């Protein structure tokens, strides 16, 4: 399953907002430097979806706000 994520780094609160069945907005406190925000998004999204982090893989958007994750269920 592919999951589309729009990331908002350097926010005051961390939260996940579901836009549709496979689309989310994720706000993280981490800065968009050296992959910090990517790791934070993966962790927060895994918690939200009740999945282990190892089941989420970043497919596209490593240096972009718009990311595509894949889940291996």
Backbone as numpy.savetxt, mean C-alpha at the origin, in Angstrom:
# Nx Ny Nz CAx CAy CAz Cx Cy Cz
-4.86 -11.90 -7.38 -5.70 -10.72 -7.38 -4.81 -9.48 -7.38
-5.12 -8.52 -8.20 -4.38 -7.26 -8.27 -5.10 -6.18 -7.48
-4.34 -5.39 -6.77 -4.88 -4.33 -5.93 -4.22 -3.02 -6.32
-5.03 -2.03 -6.66 -4.53 -0.70 -7.01 -4.51 0.17 -5.75
-3.40 0.88 -5.55 -3.24 1.68 -4.34 -2.71 3.05 -4.72
-3.33 4.09 -4.18 -2.82 5.45 -4.31 -2.25 5.81 -2.95
-0.99 6.19 -2.91 -0.28 6.42 -1.66 -0.13 7.91 -1.38
-0.31 8.27 -0.12 -0.10 9.63 0.35 0.95 9.56 1.46
2.24 9.75 1.11 3.29 9.67 2.13 3.37 10.94 2.97
4.07 10.82 4.11 4.34 11.96 4.98 3.06 12.58 5.55
2.09 11.75 5.91 0.83 12.22 6.50 0.92 12.15 8.02
0.01 12.82 8.70 0.00 12.80 10.16 -0.62 11.53 10.72
-1.62 10.97 10.01 -2.30 9.75 10.45 -2.13 8.68 9.38
-2.02 7.44 9.84 -1.98 6.32 8.90 -3.38 5.73 8.80
-3.85 5.57 7.56 -5.19 5.02 7.37 -5.35 4.47 5.96
-6.31 3.56 5.84 -6.65 2.95 4.55 -8.10 3.28 4.24
-8.35 3.74 3.03 -9.71 4.03 2.57 -9.98 3.17 1.34
-11.05 2.40 1.41 -11.42 1.54 0.29 -12.22 2.35 -0.72
-11.74 2.39 -1.96 -12.42 3.13 -3.02 -13.36 2.23 -3.81
-12.92 1.00 -4.07 -13.74 0.00 -4.76 -13.23 -1.37 -4.31
-13.71 -2.42 -4.95 -13.33 -3.78 -4.53 -11.83 -4.02 -4.61
-11.15 -3.39 -5.57 -9.71 -3.63 -5.73 -8.89 -2.34 -5.75
-9.43 -1.26 -5.18 -8.75 0.03 -5.19 -8.79 0.66 -3.81
-7.63 1.13 -3.35 -7.51 1.72 -2.02 -6.70 2.99 -2.05
-6.92 3.86 -1.07 -6.05 5.00 -0.80 -5.41 4.73 0.55
-4.09 4.87 0.62 -3.37 4.59 1.85 -2.55 5.81 2.23
-2.75 6.28 3.45 -1.97 7.39 3.99 -0.98 6.82 5.00
0.29 7.19 4.85 1.34 6.69 5.74 2.17 7.84 6.29
2.72 7.64 7.47 3.59 8.64 8.10 4.97 8.66 7.47
5.39 7.55 6.91 6.74 7.42 6.35 6.93 8.35 5.15
8.17 8.81 4.99 8.51 9.65 3.85 8.76 8.78 2.63
8.64 9.37 1.48 8.87 8.66 0.22 10.37 8.68 -0.11
11.16 8.09 0.77 12.61 8.04 0.59 13.09 6.62 0.85
13.96 6.12 -0.01 14.62 4.82 0.17 13.64 3.69 0.45
12.45 3.74 -0.12 11.48 2.66 0.01 10.74 2.61 1.34
10.89 3.64 2.17 10.23 3.66 3.47 8.72 3.65 3.32
8.19 4.47 2.44 6.74 4.53 2.26 6.21 3.22 1.66
6.96 2.61 0.76 6.53 1.34 0.17 6.40 0.26 1.24
7.38 0.17 2.13 7.32 -0.82 3.21 6.15 -0.54 4.14
5.90 0.74 4.45 4.80 1.11 5.33 3.45 0.77 4.68
3.31 1.05 3.40 2.07 0.75 2.68 1.81 -0.75 2.69
2.83 -1.52 2.41 2.68 -2.98 2.39 2.22 -3.50 3.75
2.81 -2.98 4.80 2.46 -3.41 6.16 1.02 -3.03 6.52
0.66 -1.79 6.27 -0.68 -1.29 6.62 -1.75 -1.99 5.78
-1.47 -2.18 4.50 -2.43 -2.84 3.62 -2.61 -4.31 4.02
-1.54 -4.97 4.39 -1.63 -6.37 4.83 -2.48 -6.47 6.09
-2.29 -5.55 7.03 -3.12 -5.54 8.25 -4.58 -5.32 7.90
-4.85 -4.37 7.01 -6.22 -4.04 6.63 -6.91 -5.22 5.96
-6.18 -5.94 5.11 -6.74 -7.08 4.37 -6.65 -8.38 5.17
-6.06 -8.32 6.35 -5.89 -9.48 7.21 -5.09 -10.58 6.50
-3.96 -10.16 5.92 -3.05 -11.07 5.21 -1.64 -10.92 5.80
-0.83 -11.96 5.71 0.58 -11.78 6.06 1.27 -10.93 4.99
2.26 -10.14 5.40 2.95 -9.26 4.46 3.56 -10.02 3.29
3.97 -11.26 3.53 4.61 -12.05 2.48 3.66 -12.36 1.33
2.36 -12.25 1.56 1.38 -12.52 0.51 1.15 -11.32 -0.41
1.68 -10.15 -0.04 1.55 -8.95 -0.87 2.87 -8.68 -1.58
2.80 -8.47 -2.88 4.01 -8.19 -3.66 3.77 -6.94 -4.50
4.70 -6.00 -4.44 4.61 -4.79 -5.25 5.00 -5.14 -6.69
4.05 -4.97 -7.59 4.25 -5.33 -9.00 4.71 -4.13 -9.81
4.10 -2.97 -9.55 4.41 -1.77 -10.34 4.24 -0.54 -9.47
5.05 0.48 -9.73 4.90 1.76 -9.04 5.83 1.96 -7.87
7.01 1.37 -7.91 7.96 1.51 -6.82 8.36 2.95 -6.54
8.31 3.80 -7.56 8.69 5.21 -7.40 7.54 6.14 -7.77
6.33 5.65 -7.64 5.14 6.42 -8.02 4.12 6.38 -6.90
3.22 7.33 -6.88 2.12 7.33 -5.92 1.13 6.22 -6.21
0.96 5.92 -7.48 0.02 4.88 -7.91 0.76 3.56 -8.00
0.34 2.61 -7.18 1.02 1.33 -7.09 0.07 0.19 -7.41
0.66 -0.92 -7.80 -0.11 -2.12 -8.09 0.50 -3.25 -7.29
-0.30 -3.82 -6.40 0.12 -4.96 -5.57 -0.59 -6.21 -6.06
0.05 -7.34 -5.86 -0.54 -8.62 -6.19 -0.59 -9.46 -4.91
-1.72 -10.14 -4.71 -1.84 -11.03 -3.56 -1.80 -12.47 -4.04
-1.11 -13.29 -3.28 -1.05 -14.72 -3.57 -1.86 -15.42 -2.50
-3.13 -15.66 -2.79 -4.00 -16.27 -1.79 -3.93 -17.76 -1.83
